[in-house]
């Protein structure tokens, strides 16, 4: 039933997203935004020539002894494939032939102990280490600061790909960090279990990355955020190993799992995670509902989050995204945890599509009785607060197309159309103000640079006290699309913080959100985090310049 | 409906528990355990004379200027009332006239800024600061290490007692840390809201203590643990203020709220907490069920925790506790977050009461429809896995008597009967092993010291992946009850850690669990916590010797 497990594990090839065998057709109307530009796929990354690796030959030899010579590479083509992440600026740079941030070496450790040994060696030699699972960061999380280090190693964890243990009584599985989403689901499904974590980066991202960045999947209403699924984890640091997670919850001091989750590699490398698992659902139904306005739809989502019952998937699209969704369900309004949404088919004229109202998708997964019970109660509430049932057609269309979004960015960029996403989260009482402020900041900035944008918004994660807001921005290339987007992003970040929201809901901090993050937590909390880093990583080699 | 709000806010008087106007009758059979001892209430704490305060006069004057002269006291009677907590060893010491751990000064700050100013001053003068809300610690959390400090101040937060703000849209309330449970509930109830946090220490404990110790209340299945209710908090440190909680959840770095929750005063003083609130329930029903064995009952609880729906209150008593519960519902088997359970009326002969089986209490609170829906589904599951419905009589009896337990300890101690509790939490797959090991350790230790005990156990907090185990131990006084209990407690702690469980589920670490806690998190994580403390409290004056 769960077609997520039918998604093959593929090696994505930067700068393009996903399965290389699958190419997205650009929706016809996108050309309207692009004007009469010639399609341009940019520089072939296989042709990029890099500077010689900065890492000393003897370091390379020592690492080679640790992991075996086949598990170290300084080939340009390999280094390029570990350069930066999947934000639109990252992609634009690589398309322009710029791989200046490439790591010096790519190392593939085989187990936890090898990771600890590499961290120790790199600590002695002051070489930065970047953990790499899917490489799908959209916030610069894979681009460490080279100041003060003698080189950069990308630590690709793909060989740490085992399901170590399944505890069926406690419903937990111990998974190694390099397992990618589809592989993890396929291995668990053989035994009847699922993690239930399906971010839009699902095809590319992996367990370690989910944990290090506090990922949230499309089914978060039913299965929880990734950080809520973690019962235990193992962290390799330059000083040795930390194992956390004796029990589900405890009063034994601070919850240190929550200190490692979201640490983005700056304290060390997460090598395995003990995850809560659930039985593979036997029943699934995805309903769609229409609300007259975003405010009405948000009230409905809030009521479900506060009074229950919660569907497994719950999302609300604004008028623009709704018009695109209903016109082109596979291409619009899906959500990216790793890569950016590309929910625009250039159908900007649909922006006035107030007639479609605002689409709510409410999906239910589980046992038949329990799905029926939740669906009936939630449907009664949605009707009660003004929703009109649209049946399961649009909901199913959203479901089946939900991993297609990222594939659209590539032909859009080929056609000269800039597309990028950003997200935030706030308490319900501030949500309207945040949405208004961020929309205005993006619109004003891009209009000022001569490229009026299409700005869409959806809610895809709800909590009793608040919700996420996810923005997709589409605009024709200006003279300098990197500069164009940088200005818009700065304006959006400023608006997010000024309106009291968090700088990110599930894309993490990386380098791109660092200043705003420091503003968010304040100087003393930042000092405390830096103290933790100094304690565990005294040489400062773990993903330096990220987060803190 | 919620009679919790009918509980008056009283000033408890050490060493006895709760409302001084209320005295518990000792169940008749308790005398059997005590033999022919004379009842002895111990030394009147009002008669204890203390050594002169160690704090310099000029420090006292400076504090007096900060908070006003009426808000500082070094009177013996006040200092004695801030001495240690409510563990049975703490109580035994005070009953023996030993108040050697009394603080030198008791200070009552009026707001957050005064707390920061006091911490700054104490940091300069190297005076330890112990945050005090309810003073109900059972793990030595109020007894700092005097090595290296020039005195100890008990910072009694009772004047920080306001509901600062209620955000009805986001369903959150900002409460000051000194608010005690009943006062907080009464103030919120005026507006139709409840926190839903009802630990057995409810009459004594306060908001700041709940947060600092990761308290869990009797309704945790429905309302969550206290740490799960916290959306934001404000921490006063010697270096200034940390404010956390921009949004319900975020990917902006580690969740630093979870670093402060459970920090037991060692990073500073929590002065206010932003809590999730819920509407006051309109319907309540408490069912009782009988299972043939503890293992069968545990399986039933696990199924409810994993497959749902969860009642609001869910607990399982073993055979001994069940026999006592059904014989004397008001006095047995309730649960202590702060004070110890005293669930034994000396009816040790009921220990063979296998005929009663094992009692499950399943309580439901909420709106009428939702309660009916959850109750029907949960009842079907409980029946399905072998439960026999006992109606709502025993469940209601448990509910109405659930805050009575702690009152019984005093007459038991008067009668020479030692009673104490301890708790742990583990993953489901280890639960049986943990329960067996801890029961054996307690039984063997106390039998070896010549006082065979009655050991009872219940589960009162369930999670998808595991559950708590709460032990109540009753034994006649040996020659040295402090030594007698210390040996039993050490044996239990060793068994807990050896069987892979956490050293505490909701009583926190304090001094009593410190070594076991360090074993649980390991040396590198301990270093990280010490680094955080050194960053925020460089002089080491915040509750030194506790936790880390």
Interface residues (C-beta under 8 A of the other chain):
Chain A: X167 X169 X170 X171 X172 X213 X214 X215 X216 X225 X227 X231 X237 X239 X240 X241 X242 X243 X244 X246 X247 X248 X249 X250 X251 X252 X253 X254 X255 X256 X258 X259 X260 X261 X262 X263 X264 X267 X276 X302 X306 X307 X308 X367 X370 X373 X377 X424 X425 X426 X427 X428 X429 X430 X461 X463 X464 X465 X466 X500 X501 X502 X503 X504 X505 X506 X507 X508 X509 X513 X517 X520 X521 X522 X524 X525 X527 X528 X529 X530 X531 X532 X534 X535 X536 X547 X548
Chain B: X167 X169 X170 X171 X172 X213 X214 X215 X216 X225 X227 X231 X237 X239 X240 X241 X242 X243 X244 X246 X247 X248 X249 X250 X251 X252 X253 X254 X255 X256 X258 X259 X260 X261 X262 X263 X264 X267 X276 X302 X306 X307 X308 X367 X370 X373 X377 X424 X425 X426 X427 X428 X429 X430 X461 X463 X464 X465 X466 X500 X501 X502 X503 X504 X505 X506 X507 X508 X509 X513 X517 X520 X521 X522 X524 X525 X527 X528 X529 X530 X531 X532 X534 X535 X536 X547 X548
